Amino acid sequence: MRNTIAIVGGGFCGTVLAANLLRSPPAAATDIVLIERGGEMGRGVAYAERDYPYLLNVPAVRLSADSGDPLQFLRFAQRHMPHADAEDFLPRALYGDYLQDVLLRAERTAPAQTRLKRIFGEVLRITRRGEDNRLAAQFADRPPIAADRVILALGNPPPPPLPWAAAVGEHSAIRQDPWDLPKTLGLQHSVLIVGNGLTMVDIASALCLDENGAPQLHTISRRGLIPQPQTTFRATGVRGDHAAFLACADSIRRVLVMARSLAREVENSGGDWREAVTFIRHLAPSLWRRLPLPEQRRFVRHLQAHWDTHRHRIPPAMGERIASLRRSGKLRVNAGRIESIVAQGEQLRVTWRPRGGAPQTLTVDLVVNATGPDYVVKRSTDPLLSSLLAAGLVCADALHLGLRAGPYGACVDAQGRASDRLYYLGPMLRAEHWEATAATELRDHAERLAAHLAGLTSSSQA
Ligand SMILES: Cc1cc2nc3c(=O)[nH]c(=O)nc-3n(C[C@H](O)[C@H](O)[C@H](O)COP(=O)(O)OP(=O)(O)OC[C@H]3O[C@@H](n4cnc5c(N)ncnc54)[C@H](O)[C@@H]3O)c2cc1C
């Protein structure tokens, strides 16, 4: 019988994992079944083709999907955009084209006994087969697929519904999906974007392509912090003291003191604080694992928003665009809390309270939910995720950051046992590693998991 590895989700993680398995396959004859509910492999939410040319937030030279070939993406980009430079922030849709090419090339060079099967459909449940202990991916409209291993590469959960929006029901001025924006907004309209992170920047840039004819934009988040812009800093500029940092990992306050002092040191010697952030980011998984749970909780409550705005930055052009919109008053960034939203004909009246201030009201034509992924998986309405939780095959971590995972992303079940058949790969690994959001971190996880699966399936067939 052939070995079967089923990968549920053909976005970034699923595609990179499949490509790795095709390049370095298990010794035994293997089918790699890549299952995607959308229309294309290799794109997912981030690298989809959209009306607006959203940009990558990392220079081309640092975005290879293959750690052994760091210039791979740059070479691909230069074949399509001959003037593309190593430090350019290129379109995200081009990165999706690249991921498709990566998969295609890996498929062509795979040995004959390793086959890639692309399946388009939505997996609704994963069940255990009694007869042979394998797993089965269940669909609504096609026969199940039996597999020796199943890897969940489902991507980010959608944002939580805006709680105040329930009062206005299905009002057409509420957009829960930040990528579904009306094309008819102009100078006479106003928009409230809930959230001040990377999605807010995407929305503001898309709505203000023509600044003079753009709607008035308001944003709101608790702290009003927006992402910092990228620069051409040297990513390997800082050689900090790993051991000293790790020695502080009993207290998040001590880590913060060290991080601030490192950033000051770098700046005082003519460098860029981003070099210090890059150094800490590489150390983050080790730091995270050493932090006691109450200290991790303290980080999430008090520091995460600050870390995110310094760690997940925006391309310089976007930084300039946002600064210009703020200068002209077209974009008003607010810190505060929404108290209520009520319908007023086709518009919405929003009452919000600035930090430490009295309530204010705002009447807008559109409210967009840009609050980011909802990692509280127990309230997920996704059929697959909720069925996995209900069956006890996966479980949430104590801080609601994602899913518990063992070595190589092995799913931890409701009894705390790491599975040797079911794995998770994607941003919810942050529960274990903290840094598991950006493409290169997920690529590294995909490479480790592929090597592990290749070894496992070989030995289990021996
Ligand atoms: C908007 C955005 C922009 C980003 N930009 C950058 C960037 O510039 N640089 C960077 O380093 N990182 C960036 N990231 C971060 C990172 O690259 C992505 O989060 C990464 O693409 C995550 O990959 P994934 O495979 O987990 O999710 P996705 O790529 O979203 O793929 C998940 C796939 O699973 C499918 N799926 C889900 N459930 C099922 C099911 N039940 N059955 C079948 N298929 C299913 C979905 O349709 C989807 O295609 C960005 C992230 C986002 C959201």
Ligand as a Chemical Component Dictionary entry (heavy atoms), coordinates in Angstrom:
data_LIG
# 
_chem_comp.id                   LIG 
_chem_comp.type                 NON-POLYMER 
_chem_comp.pdbx_formal_charge   0 
_chem_comp.three_letter_code    LIG 
# 
loop_
_chem_comp_atom.comp_id 
_chem_comp_atom.atom_id 
_chem_comp_atom.alt_atom_id 
_chem_comp_atom.type_symbol 
_chem_comp_atom.charge 
_chem_comp_atom.model_Cartn_x 
_chem_comp_atom.model_Cartn_y 
_chem_comp_atom.model_Cartn_z 
_chem_comp_atom.pdbx_ordinal 
LIG C1  C1  C 0 -2.848  39.743 4.489 1  
LIG C2  C2  C 0 -1.547  39.113 4.891 2  
LIG C3  C3  C 0 -0.361  39.597 4.383 3  
LIG C4  C4  C 0 0.848   39.011 4.753 4  
LIG N1  N1  N 0 2.001   39.523 4.260 5  
LIG C5  C5  C 0 3.173   38.981 4.629 6  
LIG C6  C6  C 0 4.399   39.515 4.112 7  
LIG O1  O1  O 0 4.396   40.470 3.356 8  
LIG N2  N2  N 0 5.569   38.933 4.538 9  
LIG C7  C7  C 0 5.582   37.870 5.408 10 
LIG O2  O2  O 0 6.662   37.381 5.759 11 
LIG N3  N3  N 0 4.431   37.366 5.908 12 
LIG C8  C8  C 0 3.240   37.894 5.527 13 
LIG N4  N4  N 0 2.078   37.373 6.028 14 
LIG C9  C9  C 0 2.169   36.253 6.984 15 
LIG C10 C10 C 0 2.272   34.830 6.368 16 
LIG O3  O3  O 0 2.991   34.736 5.178 17 
LIG C11 C11 C 0 0.931   34.243 6.175 18 
LIG O4  O4  O 0 0.151   34.311 7.300 19 
LIG C12 C12 C 0 1.033   32.811 5.646 20 
LIG O5  O5  O 0 0.662   32.934 4.332 21 
LIG C13 C13 C 0 0.226   31.797 6.415 22 
LIG O6  O6  O 0 0.192   30.628 5.656 23 
LIG P1  P1  P 0 -0.911  29.531 5.929 24 
LIG O7  O7  O 0 -0.670  28.438 4.972 25 
LIG O8  O8  O 0 -0.936  29.229 7.372 26 
LIG O9  O9  O 0 -2.281  30.264 5.604 27 
LIG P2  P2  P 0 -2.876  30.588 4.176 28 
LIG O10 O10 O 0 -1.782  30.935 3.227 29 
LIG O11 O11 O 0 -3.976  31.570 4.347 30 
LIG O12 O12 O 0 -3.448  29.188 3.684 31 
LIG C14 C14 C 0 -4.445  28.462 4.353 32 
LIG C15 C15 C 0 -5.247  27.762 3.263 33 
LIG O13 O13 O 0 -6.033  26.734 3.846 34 
LIG C16 C16 C 0 -7.247  26.669 3.153 35 
LIG N5  N5  N 0 -8.189  25.980 4.033 36 
LIG C17 C17 C 0 -8.570  26.349 5.279 37 
LIG N6  N6  N 0 -9.416  25.454 5.794 38 
LIG C18 C18 C 0 -9.573  24.480 4.869 39 
LIG C19 C19 C 0 -10.349 23.291 4.827 40 
LIG N7  N7  N 0 -11.139 22.923 5.852 41 
LIG N8  N8  N 0 -10.286 22.514 3.717 42 
LIG C20 C20 C 0 -9.495  22.870 2.645 43 
LIG N9  N9  N 0 -8.760  24.010 2.643 44 
LIG C21 C21 C 0 -8.796  24.798 3.739 45 
LIG C22 C22 C 0 -7.585  28.115 2.862 46 
LIG O14 O14 O 0 -8.483  28.238 1.793 47 
LIG C23 C23 C 0 -6.203  28.698 2.553 48 
LIG O15 O15 O 0 -5.928  28.696 1.166 49 
LIG C24 C24 C 0 0.862   37.934 5.665 50 
LIG C25 C25 C 0 -0.342  37.453 6.178 51 
LIG C26 C26 C 0 -1.536  38.029 5.788 52 
LIG C27 C27 C 0 -2.826  37.489 6.365 53 
# 
loop_
_chem_comp_bond.comp_id 
_chem_comp_bond.atom_id_1 
_chem_comp_bond.atom_id_2 
_chem_comp_bond.value_order 
_chem_comp_bond.pdbx_ordinal 
LIG C1  C2  SING 1  
LIG C2  C3  SING 2  
LIG C2  C26 DOUB 3  
LIG C3  C4  DOUB 4  
LIG C4  N1  SING 5  
LIG C4  C24 SING 6  
LIG N1  C5  DOUB 7  
LIG C5  C6  SING 8  
LIG C5  C8  SING 9  
LIG C6  O1  DOUB 10 
LIG C6  N2  SING 11 
LIG N2  C7  SING 12 
LIG C7  O2  DOUB 13 
LIG C7  N3  SING 14 
LIG N3  C8  DOUB 15 
LIG C8  N4  SING 16 
LIG N4  C9  SING 17 
LIG N4  C24 SING 18 
LIG C9  C10 SING 19 
LIG C10 O3  SING 20 
LIG C10 C11 SING 21 
LIG C11 O4  SING 22 
LIG C11 C12 SING 23 
LIG C12 O5  SING 24 
LIG C12 C13 SING 25 
LIG C13 O6  SING 26 
LIG O6  P1  SING 27 
LIG P1  O7  DOUB 28 
LIG P1  O8  SING 29 
LIG P1  O9  SING 30 
LIG O9  P2  SING 31 
LIG P2  O10 DOUB 32 
LIG P2  O11 SING 33 
LIG P2  O12 SING 34 
LIG O12 C14 SING 35 
LIG C14 C15 SING 36 
LIG C15 O13 SING 37 
LIG C15 C23 SING 38 
LIG O13 C16 SING 39 
LIG C16 N5  SING 40 
LIG C16 C22 SING 41 
LIG N5  C17 SING 42 
LIG N5  C21 SING 43 
LIG C17 N6  DOUB 44 
LIG N6  C18 SING 45 
LIG C18 C19 SING 46 
LIG C18 C21 DOUB 47 
LIG C19 N7  SING 48 
LIG C19 N8  DOUB 49 
LIG N8  C20 SING 50 
LIG C20 N9  DOUB 51 
LIG N9  C21 SING 52 
LIG C22 O14 SING 53 
LIG C22 C23 SING 54 
LIG C23 O15 SING 55 
LIG C24 C25 DOUB 56 
LIG C25 C26 SING 57 
LIG C26 C27 SING 58 
# 
